[in-house]
Amino acid sequence: MDFSDTPQEADYRARAQAFLDAHAIDLPSLSGTEDERLERQRKWQAIKAGNGFACITWAPEWGGAGGTALEAVIFREEEARRGVPDAFFGIGLGLCVPTIIRYATDAQKESLVARAVRGEQIWCQLFSEPAAGSDLAGVRARAVQDGDDWVINGQKVWTSGAHYADYGLIIARSDPDQPKHKGLTMFFVKMDSPGIEVRPIHQMSGGMEFNEVFFNDVRIPDEQRLGEVGEGWKVAIFALMNERVQGGKERGVPAAETIALARRTPTGDATLADDGSFRAAFADWYVRTRGVQLTRYRTLTAMSRGQTPGPEASIGKLVTAFELQEMSRLLVEAQGPYGLVDDPALSMLQAEVHHDLLHAPGIRIAGGTDEILRNIIAERVLGLPKGPQPDKGTAFSETR
């Protein structure tokens, strides 16, 4: 199988590289405070939008370039090679705004979509709750209709970017007497609405990008409902499919840099690269990573043929999140007592390895836990029987 670019893809890659090289001074990075990084990424998003490299697959009427899915992947690959982060706008443009395009009114689309593409608006996803994460249909936040409004009460958690988001996509239970997948309704909400309280969660990695969000009698006009009443699950699946199609990016220290790092990390009279246990672990990591890459090529092939990627995309996150945790742990432990130092000015790779080690457990939860992804692979890829579903067809109010 030939994994090289076609002539058309090679031409597009060359154009993307030329654009990125011409704007090298504008490329954002992970350095600086959150406000500084946000400002740089807003500027970069606007530059991309003005040159046809933002939301590449979207129609021009929505600020896109009308390009192919493979062209979007190529551009993301070239950004990744230059270390361009995808924070701040990934959730909105990858999940929330496509849902707005599909379900909102024309007036709402005119008001919201183009501004998001240019980086003027940021969105967050208000799905997970303390009792409903991997089992999204188990949400307990309530939406009660009151005239032309809906009143929402409840709590969301692990909401990335809620503390700087302008809008959020929220799913809530509108009819507890229906089975859990039937009594849900989707809305979009302004994050500065009265009654919304955002509390950042301090993570062990030092970051605070996740949040708890509390809704206390928050009123949302019915015109901000997306889809029919009680069909929120259908809208949520559409949103999550868009998230899956976006495709992941490689995380952690690249293979070549890991080898170079091992060769300059002393262990006794030799280096880490000479240690047999490290060499075995690195070989295992490399084989798994290469397997994920080849599986991803299958996804790219499907996309280039106009097909929708299948559930095998779950394999990538399951493997890479675990491998990120294991390899970063190995690299930190290999430093001995110096592995305790996570000061960017003193530690290897400006503490990137330390951050990966502390951040990896969260990656194994976010976007579907390891257990959920294994179920998807087992049932939808391998065709194994589904597990028991004792609450199927039962009113949600009777399952608590």
C-alpha positions as CSV (number, residue, x, y, z in Angstrom):
1,M,0.0,0.0,0.0
2,D,1.4,3.4,-1.0
3,F,1.0,6.0,1.9
4,S,2.7,8.8,0.0
5,D,0.7,11.9,-1.1
6,T,-1.0,12.0,-4.5
7,P,0.2,14.8,-6.8
8,Q,-2.8,16.9,-5.7
9,E,-2.1,16.2,-2.0
10,A,1.6,17.0,-2.5
11,D,0.7,20.3,-4.1
12,Y,-1.6,21.2,-1.3
13,R,1.0,20.2,1.3
14,A,3.5,22.4,-0.4
15,R,1.1,25.3,-0.3
16,A,0.4,24.7,3.4
17,Q,4.1,24.6,4.1
18,A,4.7,27.8,2.2
19,F,1.9,29.5,4.1
20,L,3.2,28.3,7.5
21,D,6.8,29.3,6.6
22,A,5.7,32.8,5.5
23,H,3.9,33.2,8.9
24,A,6.5,31.6,11.1
25,I,6.7,34.7,13.3
26,D,2.9,34.4,13.9
27,L,2.8,30.8,15.0
28,P,1.5,30.4,18.6
29,S,3.3,28.3,21.2
30,L,2.6,26.9,24.6
31,S,4.8,29.4,26.4
32,G,3.5,32.3,28.5
33,T,0.4,32.8,30.6
34,E,-3.0,31.6,29.5
35,D,-4.1,35.1,28.6
36,E,-0.9,35.5,26.4
37,R,-1.4,32.2,24.7
38,L,-5.1,32.9,24.1
39,E,-4.2,36.2,22.5
40,R,-1.6,34.7,20.2
41,Q,-4.0,31.9,19.1
42,R,-6.8,34.4,18.4
43,K,-4.4,36.2,16.1
44,W,-3.3,33.0,14.4
45,Q,-6.9,31.8,14.0
46,A,-7.8,35.1,12.3
47,I,-4.7,34.8,10.0
48,K,-5.8,31.3,9.0
49,A,-9.3,32.4,8.4
50,G,-8.2,35.2,6.1
51,N,-6.1,32.9,4.0
52,G,-8.4,29.9,3.6
53,F,-6.7,27.6,6.1
54,A,-9.3,27.8,8.9
55,C,-12.1,25.1,8.9
56,I,-10.8,23.9,5.6
57,T,-13.7,21.5,4.9
58,W,-16.5,24.0,5.7
59,A,-18.4,25.8,3.0
60,P,-17.1,29.3,2.1
61,E,-20.4,30.7,3.3
62,W,-19.4,29.7,6.8
63,G,-15.9,31.0,6.5
64,G,-14.4,27.7,5.3
65,A,-12.4,26.9,2.2
66,G,-14.7,24.2,0.7
67,G,-11.7,21.8,0.8
68,T,-11.5,18.1,1.4
69,A,-11.1,16.2,4.7
70,L,-7.7,15.0,3.6
71,E,-6.6,18.6,3.0
72,A,-7.6,19.5,6.5
73,V,-5.6,16.5,7.9
74,I,-2.5,17.6,5.8
75,F,-2.7,21.1,7.2
76,R,-3.0,19.8,10.8
77,E,0.0,17.6,10.2
78,E,2.1,20.5,9.0
79,E,1.0,22.6,12.0
80,A,1.8,19.8,14.4
81,R,5.3,19.5,12.9
82,R,5.9,23.1,13.8
83,G,4.6,22.6,17.4
84,V,1.4,24.7,16.8
85,P,-1.0,23.9,19.7
86,D,-4.7,23.3,19.1
87,A,-6.0,24.6,22.4
88,F,-8.8,27.2,22.8
89,F,-10.6,26.6,19.5
90,G,-10.5,22.8,19.0
91,I,-13.8,22.1,20.9
92,G,-15.7,24.9,19.4
93,L,-14.7,24.4,15.8
94,G,-14.5,20.7,16.0
95,L,-17.7,19.9,17.9
96,C,-19.9,22.8,18.9
97,V,-20.1,25.1,15.8
98,P,-20.7,22.2,13.4
99,T,-23.7,21.4,15.6
100,I,-24.8,25.0,15.3
101,I,-24.5,24.8,11.5
102,R,-26.6,21.6,11.5
103,Y,-29.4,22.6,14.0
104,A,-29.5,26.4,14.6
105,T,-31.6,28.9,12.7
106,D,-30.2,30.8,9.7
107,A,-30.1,34.0,11.8
108,Q,-28.2,32.3,14.6
109,K,-25.7,30.8,12.1
110,E,-25.1,34.3,10.6
111,S,-24.5,35.6,14.1
112,L,-22.3,32.9,15.5
113,V,-20.4,30.8,12.9
114,A,-18.1,33.3,11.1
115,R,-17.1,35.0,14.4
116,A,-16.0,31.6,15.8
117,V,-14.0,30.8,12.6
118,R,-12.1,34.1,13.0
119,G,-11.3,33.3,16.6
120,E,-13.6,36.0,18.0
121,Q,-15.8,33.5,20.0
122,I,-14.8,30.5,22.0
123,W,-17.1,27.6,22.8
124,C,-17.1,24.9,25.4
125,Q,-18.9,21.5,25.7
126,L,-21.2,21.2,28.7
127,F,-21.8,17.4,28.6
128,S,-20.1,15.5,31.5
129,E,-21.5,15.5,35.0
130,P,-20.4,14.1,38.4
131,A,-22.7,11.1,37.8
132,A,-22.6,11.1,34.0
133,G,-19.3,11.0,32.1
134,S,-18.7,8.0,30.0
135,D,-22.4,7.2,30.3
136,L,-23.5,10.5,28.8
137,A,-27.2,9.6,28.6
138,G,-27.2,9.5,32.4
139,V,-27.1,13.4,32.8
140,R,-29.2,14.8,35.6
141,A,-29.1,18.5,34.9
142,R,-32.8,19.5,34.5
143,A,-34.4,21.6,31.8
144,V,-37.9,22.7,32.7
145,Q,-40.0,24.7,30.2
146,D,-41.5,27.9,31.4
147,G,-43.4,29.7,28.7
148,D,-41.0,30.6,26.0
149,D,-38.0,29.9,28.2
150,W,-36.3,26.9,29.7
151,V,-35.0,27.0,33.2
152,I,-31.8,24.9,33.8
153,N,-30.5,23.6,37.1
154,G,-27.7,21.2,37.7
155,Q,-23.9,20.8,37.5
156,K,-21.4,20.0,34.8
157,V,-17.8,19.0,35.4
158,W,-14.5,18.6,33.5
159,T,-15.6,21.3,31.1
160,S,-12.5,22.5,29.3
161,G,-12.3,26.2,28.7
162,A,-15.5,27.1,30.5
163,H,-13.7,30.0,32.3
164,Y,-12.9,31.8,29.1
165,A,-15.7,30.5,26.8
166,D,-18.3,32.8,25.3
167,Y,-20.8,30.1,24.5
168,G,-21.5,26.5,25.5
169,L,-23.3,23.5,24.1
170,I,-25.4,21.9,26.9
171,I,-27.4,18.8,27.1
172,A,-30.0,18.5,29.9
173,R,-32.9,16.2,31.0
174,S,-36.2,17.6,29.9
175,D,-38.4,14.6,30.7
176,P,-37.2,12.2,33.5
177,D,-40.2,9.9,32.8
178,Q,-38.7,8.8,29.5
179,P,-35.9,6.3,29.1
180,K,-32.5,7.9,29.6
181,H,-31.7,8.3,25.9
182,K,-35.2,9.7,25.1
183,G,-35.7,12.5,27.6
184,L,-32.8,14.8,26.7
185,T,-32.8,18.1,25.0
186,M,-29.8,20.1,23.6
187,F,-29.3,23.9,23.9
188,F,-26.6,26.5,23.4
189,V,-26.1,29.1,26.2
190,K,-24.2,32.3,26.7
191,M,-21.6,31.6,29.4
192,D,-22.2,35.1,31.0
193,S,-25.9,34.3,31.6
194,P,-27.2,35.0,35.1
195,G,-27.0,31.9,37.3
196,I,-24.0,30.3,35.7
197,E,-21.0,29.8,38.1
198,V,-17.7,28.5,36.8
199,R,-15.1,27.0,39.2
200,P,-11.7,26.0,37.7
201,I,-10.3,22.7,38.9
202,H,-6.6,22.8,39.9
203,Q,-5.0,19.7,38.3
204,M,-1.9,17.9,39.6
205,S,-0.1,18.9,36.4
206,G,-0.4,22.5,37.5
207,G,-3.0,23.4,34.8
208,M,-6.5,24.7,35.4
209,E,-8.2,24.3,32.0
210,F,-11.0,22.0,33.4
211,N,-13.9,23.4,35.3
212,E,-17.0,22.7,37.4
213,V,-20.0,24.7,36.0
214,F,-23.1,25.2,38.1
215,F,-26.5,26.2,36.7
216,N,-28.8,27.9,39.2
217,D,-32.2,28.8,37.6
218,V,-30.5,29.7,34.3
219,R,-33.1,30.9,31.8
220,I,-32.5,30.0,28.2
221,P,-35.0,31.1,25.4
222,D,-36.5,28.3,23.5
223,E,-34.9,29.7,20.3
224,Q,-31.6,28.5,21.7
225,R,-32.8,24.9,21.6
226,L,-31.0,22.7,19.1
227,G,-33.2,19.9,17.6
228,E,-36.5,18.8,18.8
229,V,-37.5,18.5,22.5
230,G,-36.5,15.0,23.7
231,E,-34.1,14.4,20.8
232,G,-31.0,15.8,22.5
233,W,-29.3,12.4,22.3
234,K,-29.5,12.5,18.5
235,V,-27.9,16.0,18.5
236,A,-25.2,14.8,21.0
237,I,-24.2,11.9,18.7
238,F,-23.9,14.3,15.8
239,A,-21.7,16.5,17.8
240,L,-19.5,13.6,19.1
241,M,-19.2,12.2,15.6
242,N,-17.7,15.5,14.5
243,E,-15.3,15.4,17.3
244,R,-14.2,11.9,16.3
245,V,-13.7,12.8,12.7
246,Q,-11.4,15.7,13.6
247,G,-8.7,13.1,14.3
248,G,-6.1,13.1,17.0
249,K,-2.5,14.4,17.1
250,E,0.6,12.7,18.3
251,R,1.3,13.5,22.0
252,G,4.5,13.4,24.0
253,V,8.1,13.5,22.9
254,P,8.7,12.3,19.3
255,A,10.6,9.1,18.8
256,A,13.8,10.8,17.4
257,E,13.9,13.3,20.2
258,T,13.3,10.5,22.8
259,I,16.3,8.6,21.4
260,A,18.4,11.7,21.5
261,L,17.3,12.3,25.1
262,A,18.1,8.8,26.1
263,R,21.6,9.1,24.7
264,R,22.4,12.1,26.8
265,T,20.8,10.8,30.0
266,P,23.4,9.1,32.2
267,T,22.7,6.0,34.1
268,G,25.8,4.8,36.0
269,D,28.7,4.4,33.7
270,A,26.5,4.4,30.5
271,T,23.5,6.2,29.2
272,L,19.8,5.4,29.2
273,A,20.0,4.4,25.6
274,D,22.4,1.5,26.6
275,D,19.9,0.2,29.2
276,G,18.3,-3.1,28.1
277,S,15.0,-2.5,29.9
278,F,14.7,1.0,28.4
279,R,15.5,-0.3,24.9
280,A,12.8,-3.0,25.3
281,A,10.2,-0.5,26.5
282,F,11.1,1.9,23.7
283,A,10.8,-0.8,21.1
284,D,7.4,-1.8,22.5
285,W,6.2,1.9,22.5
286,Y,7.5,2.4,18.9
287,V,5.7,-0.7,17.6
288,R,2.4,0.3,19.2
289,T,2.8,3.9,17.9
290,R,3.5,2.6,14.4
291,G,0.5,0.4,14.6
292,V,-1.7,3.4,15.5
293,Q,-0.2,5.4,12.6
294,L,-1.0,2.6,10.1
295,T,-4.5,2.4,11.5
296,R,-4.8,6.1,11.1
297,Y,-3.7,5.7,7.4
298,R,-6.8,3.5,7.0
299,T,-8.9,6.4,8.3
300,L,-7.2,8.8,5.9
301,T,-7.9,6.5,3.0
302,A,-11.6,6.3,4.0
303,M,-11.7,10.1,4.2
304,S,-10.0,10.5,0.8
305,R,-12.7,8.3,-0.7
306,G,-15.5,10.4,0.9
307,Q,-16.3,7.8,3.5
308,T,-16.9,8.3,7.2
309,P,-14.2,6.8,9.4
310,G,-15.4,3.8,11.4
311,P,-15.1,3.0,15.2
312,E,-11.6,1.8,14.7
313,A,-10.6,5.4,15.4
314,S,-11.1,4.5,19.1
315,I,-7.9,2.4,18.9
316,G,-5.7,5.5,18.5
317,K,-6.7,7.3,21.7
318,L,-6.7,4.0,23.7
319,V,-3.2,3.2,22.8
320,T,-1.5,6.6,22.6
321,A,-2.9,7.9,26.0
322,F,-1.6,4.8,27.7
323,E,1.8,4.9,25.9
324,L,2.2,8.6,26.7
325,Q,1.8,7.8,30.4
326,E,4.2,4.9,30.3
327,M,6.9,6.6,28.3
328,S,6.8,9.8,30.3
329,R,7.0,7.8,33.5
330,L,10.0,5.9,32.2
331,L,11.8,9.1,31.2
332,V,11.2,10.7,34.6
333,E,12.2,7.7,36.6
334,A,15.4,7.3,34.5
335,Q,16.6,10.6,35.9
336,G,16.8,9.2,39.4
337,P,16.6,12.0,42.1
338,Y,16.7,14.6,39.4
339,G,13.4,13.4,38.1
340,L,11.8,15.2,41.1
341,V,12.8,18.5,39.6
342,D,10.0,19.9,37.4
343,D,11.2,23.5,37.1
344,P,11.1,24.3,33.3
345,A,14.4,26.1,33.7
346,L,16.2,23.2,35.2
347,S,14.6,19.9,34.0
348,M,14.8,18.1,30.7
349,L,12.9,19.5,27.8
350,Q,11.6,22.4,29.9
351,A,9.6,19.9,32.1
352,E,7.6,18.7,29.1
353,V,8.1,15.1,30.2
354,H,6.9,15.9,33.7
355,H,3.8,17.6,32.4
356,D,3.0,14.6,30.1
357,L,3.3,12.3,33.1
358,L,0.9,14.3,35.2
359,H,-1.5,15.1,32.3
360,A,-1.7,11.6,30.8
361,P,-4.2,10.1,33.4
362,G,-6.7,12.9,32.5
363,I,-6.3,12.1,28.8
364,R,-7.2,8.5,29.5
365,I,-10.5,9.7,30.9
366,A,-11.4,12.7,28.7
367,G,-13.2,11.9,25.5
368,G,-14.1,8.4,26.6
369,T,-12.4,6.3,29.3
370,D,-10.2,3.3,28.4
371,E,-13.1,1.0,29.4
372,I,-15.6,2.7,27.2
373,L,-13.2,2.7,24.2
374,R,-12.5,-1.1,24.8
375,N,-16.3,-1.7,24.7
376,I,-16.6,0.2,21.4
377,I,-13.7,-1.8,19.9
378,A,-15.1,-5.0,21.2
379,E,-18.7,-4.5,20.1
380,R,-18.3,-2.4,16.9
381,V,-14.9,-3.5,15.6
382,L,-14.6,-7.1,16.7
383,G,-18.4,-7.8,16.7
384,L,-18.5,-9.3,20.2
385,P,-21.9,-9.4,22.0
386,K,-23.0,-6.3,23.9
387,G,-22.9,-6.2,27.6
388,P,-26.1,-6.3,29.7
389,Q,-28.3,-3.2,29.6
390,P,-30.6,-3.5,32.6
391,D,-32.0,0.0,32.4
392,K,-32.9,-0.2,28.7
393,G,-36.5,1.0,28.2
394,T,-36.9,2.0,31.8
395,A,-37.9,5.6,32.7
396,F,-34.9,7.5,34.0
397,S,-36.8,8.5,37.1
398,E,-37.0,4.9,38.1
399,T,-33.3,4.1,37.7
400,R,-32.0,6.3,40.4
